[in-house]
Amino acid sequence: MWNQVQKVLVVLVLALFMGQLRAQNYYFPPKTGTTWASISPADLGFCPDRIDSLYRFLSDHHTKSFILLKDGKIVLEKYFGTFVQDSIWYWASAGKSLSAFMAGMALESGILELEQPVSKYLGTGWTSCPSDKEALIKVRHQLTMTTGLDDGLAPTPGVPDPDNCTDPACLVYKADAGTRWAYHNAPYRLIHNVLEAASGKTLQQYTKLNVLDRTGMKGIWYDHIMYGRARDMARFGLLVLAGGRWGNDTLLHDQTYFYNMTHRSQELNKSYGYLWWLNGQGSFMLPGLQLVLPGDLFTTAPPDLFAALGKNDQKIHVVPSKGWVVVRQGDAGGYVGPGGSQVPIYFDTDMWKYLNALTCGPSAATEAKGEALQVWPNPASDVWNVRCEEAPNRLILRDLNGREMWRMAGGGQTAFEIPAASLGAGMYLLEISGPNQIRCIKLLKS
């Protein structure tokens, strides 16, 4: 009974959060032409020398294009080498996140059901699994990378790339659907076949009709990979930042799906939604590894960030708490680490060091550490106690959607009590604005 009550409360909270997210005053560029309103970096307190440092870092790491939006307006836009605004580049696996968005639109329109077996759309025998095991694989498992199909098949003379092979012979049983997380391209690619079967349209037609034409995006799918310009990726990031809305046109009304898409979708890999990567989850898994790694996906980035990530460092970062969309296209940034080239994460962590430092003065988004700032208890059930070394100008508590939950002027004090009793369980961000810097602290409500 209590679980049912919790589910009802979650739905109500989601409706409130998403309604407020969509009500945010975002700017949407016209769907035709090149007009796109901008904000001066100086208006956000960015220092020119720190922008230059960011651009040097990006250039040194093989970047072709970079865009930073604030509430939909362009703050930074830079192209490197021979790359220009109209240059076309591949999204790589960042296109998976676009596919997830379109699956939500198909669900909302009634032509797709997440809890139906994939065989409803592709027919039986789409894998080489025993029939009872194939029947366990639902559309939801494709979106969450939990099909249980074997992602570790060795190349053979006839199949040099088994990870992308969608022939039944390449789709082999490894574990029951929903019991194993593995980053596997072939079941993902078949989402496109599912969308085509459900809609009666080609993937190109479905994408153009439902997303491109309604947002001004341009792009084309080739071999299940989306190709487009940096501004096309930025438009998609803005669409998602706005909760699935473009101006007065809401492309995705289903608030529960949107929330599940951009939040934890299962407990195996806590940093994965519906084909979106999530920061701030405390642990994560990466392609090719059956290991749960401790910590956040990007240790220097805001914890509410979620991202479309592609091979060789194609990026769309969405940060609701800041109203930011960050886009990066290019060749591999040159980092070697877990996840290989499919979903590299070290570039992102270093990039956010430069993004955090853009504001003049000390770094604007550093985690408070040491004895200069004390917080206890954390987690808390009733109240957090905060003690600062110097009196702050103000304190603001936000949820992970950026919604302001509590605010207080510093008033010359150095000790504060932050009420927690009325808040739901989960993570919150405390922003402490001082004379010299802004600090962000993660607070946990038990």
WOZIGI-V820566 format. One record per backbone hydrogen bond with DSSP energy under -0.5 kcal/mol. CO is the residue of the C=O (numbers start at 0). NH is the residue of the N-H. E is the energy in kcal/mol with one decimal. If there is no record, write none. Layout:
co: {CO;CO}
nh: {NH;NH}
e: {E;E}
//
This chain:
co: {0;1;2;3;4;5;6;7;8;9;10;11;12;13;14;15;16;17;18;19;20;23;36;39;39;40;40;41;44;46;46;47;48;49;50;51;52;53;54;55;56;57;57;58;61;63;64;65;66;67;67;68;69;70;72;73;75;77;79;83;88;90;91;92;93;93;94;95;96;97;98;99;100;101;102;103;104;105;105;105;106;112;113;115;116;117;117;118;122;129;129;130;132;132;133;135;136;137;137;138;138;139;140;140;141;142;144;145;147;147;155;158;160;160;161;162;166;166;167;167;169;170;171;174;175;181;183;184;185;187;187;188;188;189;190;191;192;193;194;195;201;202;203;204;205;206;206;207;210;211;211;211;219;221;224;225;225;226;227;228;229;230;231;232;233;234;235;236;237;238;238;239;243;243;245;247;248;248;252;253;254;255;256;257;259;260;267;268;270;271;272;275;276;281;283;285;290;292;296;297;301;304;305;306;306;307;309;309;313;314;315;316;317;318;318;318;322;323;324;325;326;327;328;328;336;338;338;340;340;344;345;346;347;348;349;349;350;351;352;354;355;357;362;365;369;371;373;375;379;381;381;383;384;385;386;391;392;393;394;395;396;396;397;398;402;405;407;409;412;413;415;416;417;419;425;427;428;428;429;429;430;430;431;431;432;432;435;436;437;438;439;440;440;442;443;443;443;444}
nh: {4;5;6;7;8;9;10;11;12;13;14;15;16;17;18;19;20;21;22;23;23;25;73;42;43;43;45;44;359;49;50;51;52;53;54;55;56;57;58;59;60;60;62;61;330;79;328;77;326;74;75;324;72;26;69;38;67;65;82;86;227;93;94;95;96;97;98;99;100;101;102;103;104;105;106;107;108;109;110;111;109;115;139;138;119;120;121;122;125;132;133;134;135;136;136;137;117;140;141;141;142;143;144;145;144;274;181;177;173;174;158;155;163;164;164;185;169;170;127;170;171;127;149;173;178;183;187;188;189;190;191;191;192;193;194;195;196;197;198;199;205;206;207;208;209;210;211;212;214;214;215;216;226;224;221;90;91;219;88;232;233;234;235;236;237;238;239;240;241;243;244;242;250;251;248;249;245;250;254;257;258;259;260;261;262;273;269;271;277;264;274;272;306;294;292;288;292;283;298;300;304;278;317;276;308;315;312;313;309;327;307;325;305;321;322;323;70;318;68;316;66;314;63;64;339;341;342;311;343;348;349;350;351;352;352;353;354;355;356;357;363;46;365;439;372;388;386;384;445;419;420;417;375;415;373;411;409;432;407;430;404;405;428;401;398;396;394;412;391;387;385;418;383;422;444;442;397;430;431;440;395;432;433;438;392;393;361;433;365;431;367;429;442;427;378;379;445;425}
e: {-2.1;-2.6;-2.2;-2.1;-2.5;-2.6;-2.3;-2.1;-2.6;-2.8;-2.3;-1.9;-2.9;-3.1;-1.9;-2.0;-2.3;-2.4;-1.1;-0.5;-1.0;-2.0;-2.3;-1.3;-0.7;-1.0;-2.5;-1.5;-3.0;-0.6;-2.0;-2.3;-1.7;-2.1;-2.6;-2.3;-2.3;-2.6;-2.7;-2.8;-0.9;-0.6;-1.9;-1.3;-2.1;-2.2;-2.1;-2.6;-2.6;-3.1;-1.6;-1.4;-2.0;-2.6;-2.8;-2.6;-2.7;-2.0;-1.9;-1.9;-2.7;-1.8;-1.9;-1.5;-0.9;-0.7;-2.0;-2.1;-1.8;-2.2;-2.1;-1.8;-1.6;-2.2;-2.4;-2.4;-1.9;-0.5;-1.6;-1.1;-1.1;-1.2;-2.3;-1.7;-1.9;-1.8;-2.1;-1.9;-0.7;-0.7;-2.6;-2.0;-0.9;-0.5;-1.5;-0.7;-2.6;-0.7;-1.1;-0.6;-1.7;-1.3;-0.7;-2.3;-0.6;-1.2;-2.3;-3.1;-1.8;-2.0;-0.6;-2.1;-1.3;-0.5;-0.6;-1.8;-2.0;-0.6;-0.7;-1.3;-1.0;-2.6;-3.0;-0.5;-1.9;-0.9;-1.0;-2.9;-1.5;-2.3;-0.6;-1.2;-0.7;-2.2;-2.7;-2.2;-2.5;-2.6;-2.4;-2.2;-2.8;-2.5;-2.5;-2.6;-2.1;-2.3;-2.1;-2.6;-1.0;-1.1;-1.9;-0.8;-2.1;-1.4;-2.7;-3.3;-0.5;-1.6;-2.5;-1.7;-2.2;-2.3;-2.0;-2.5;-2.5;-2.4;-2.0;-2.6;-2.2;-2.7;-0.8;-2.0;-2.2;-1.5;-2.2;-0.7;-3.3;-0.8;-1.0;-2.3;-2.5;-2.5;-2.7;-1.7;-0.6;-1.8;-0.5;-1.3;-2.3;-2.2;-1.1;-3.0;-2.9;-2.7;-3.3;-1.7;-0.7;-2.1;-0.5;-0.9;-1.6;-2.5;-2.7;-2.9;-0.6;-1.7;-0.8;-1.3;-2.5;-1.7;-2.4;-2.5;-2.2;-1.1;-1.4;-1.7;-3.5;-2.6;-2.8;-3.1;-2.1;-2.6;-2.9;-1.6;-1.8;-0.9;-1.3;-1.9;-0.5;-1.7;-2.1;-2.8;-2.3;-0.8;-0.6;-1.2;-2.1;-2.6;-0.9;-1.3;-1.9;-2.7;-0.6;-1.6;-0.6;-1.2;-2.5;-3.1;-2.3;-3.1;-1.5;-2.9;-2.1;-2.8;-2.6;-0.5;-2.8;-2.3;-2.3;-3.4;-3.4;-1.4;-2.7;-2.0;-2.0;-2.9;-2.7;-2.0;-0.5;-3.3;-2.7;-0.6;-2.4;-1.7;-3.0;-2.9;-2.8;-0.6;-0.6;-2.1;-2.4;-0.6;-0.7;-2.4;-3.5;-1.3;-0.8;-2.8;-0.8;-2.8;-0.8;-2.8;-0.5;-2.9;-0.6;-2.2;-0.6;-1.9}
//
